[in-house]
């Protein structure tokens, strides 16, 4: 299974948590749009991500997972009924 990772790094600029979350959300939207514009063929995509710095910082961003692993992970998420109350 292929893996491609793209990053956007801002260095030397102080950003508030709100600004960081807003930027992360915009990058998530741009990444999904770029997949579409590139004509990526996804069979069973599962999109996971968040823009909340307090929730596992290593998960900050967005992941698009496709194929059998996406189906397996999606079923596990459904089984536990994962959600976060704001």
C-alpha positions as CSV (number, residue, x, y, z in Angstrom):
1,X,0.0,0.0,0.0
2,X,1.4,3.4,-1.0
3,X,1.7,6.3,1.4
4,X,2.1,9.9,0.5
5,X,2.6,12.6,3.1
6,X,2.4,16.4,2.4
7,X,3.2,19.0,5.0
8,X,2.7,22.7,5.5
9,X,5.0,24.3,8.0
10,X,4.9,27.9,9.4
11,X,8.0,28.9,11.3
12,X,8.7,32.2,13.1
13,X,5.1,33.3,13.4
14,X,3.2,33.3,16.7
15,X,-0.3,32.0,16.2
16,X,-3.1,31.7,18.7
17,X,-4.8,28.3,19.2
18,X,-7.8,29.7,17.4
19,X,-5.6,30.7,14.4
20,X,-3.9,27.3,14.3
21,X,-7.3,25.5,14.3
22,X,-8.6,27.8,11.5
23,X,-5.5,27.2,9.4
24,X,-5.7,23.5,10.0
25,X,-9.3,23.4,8.8
26,X,-8.4,25.3,5.7
27,X,-5.5,23.0,4.9
28,X,-7.8,20.0,5.4
29,X,-10.2,21.4,2.8
30,X,-7.4,22.2,0.4
31,X,-6.0,18.7,0.7
32,X,-9.3,17.1,-0.1
33,X,-9.8,19.5,-3.0
34,X,-6.3,18.6,-4.3
35,X,-7.2,14.9,-4.3
36,X,-10.2,15.6,-6.4
37,X,-8.3,18.0,-8.8
38,X,-5.6,15.4,-9.3
39,X,-8.2,12.8,-10.2
40,X,-7.2,10.4,-7.4
41,X,-9.2,7.1,-7.6
42,X,-10.4,6.1,-4.2
43,X,-12.4,2.9,-3.7
44,X,-13.5,3.2,0.0
45,X,-12.0,6.4,1.4
46,X,-12.1,7.1,5.2
47,X,-11.2,10.6,6.2
48,X,-10.0,11.2,9.7
49,X,-8.7,14.4,11.2
50,X,-9.2,17.3,13.6
51,X,-8.0,20.8,14.3
52,X,-8.1,20.6,18.1
53,X,-4.6,21.0,19.6
54,X,-5.8,19.5,23.0
55,X,-6.8,16.2,21.3
56,X,-3.7,14.1,20.6
57,X,-1.4,16.7,18.9
58,X,0.2,14.0,16.7
59,X,-3.2,13.5,15.1
60,X,-3.5,17.2,14.2
61,X,-4.4,17.4,10.5
62,X,-6.2,15.0,8.2
63,X,-5.7,11.5,7.0
64,X,-7.4,10.0,4.0
65,X,-7.2,6.2,4.2
66,X,-8.4,4.0,1.3
67,X,-8.8,0.3,0.7
68,X,-9.2,-2.7,3.1
69,X,-7.6,-0.8,6.0
70,X,-10.2,2.0,5.6
71,X,-13.0,-0.5,5.8
72,X,-11.6,-2.2,8.9
73,X,-10.9,1.0,10.7
74,X,-14.3,2.5,9.8
75,X,-16.0,-0.6,11.2
76,X,-14.0,-0.3,14.4
77,X,-15.0,3.4,14.7
78,X,-18.7,2.4,14.2
79,X,-18.5,-0.4,16.7
80,X,-17.3,1.9,19.5
81,X,-19.6,4.8,18.5
82,X,-16.7,7.3,18.8
83,X,-17.7,11.0,19.3
84,X,-16.6,13.9,21.3
85,X,-18.9,16.3,23.1
86,X,-17.9,19.9,22.8
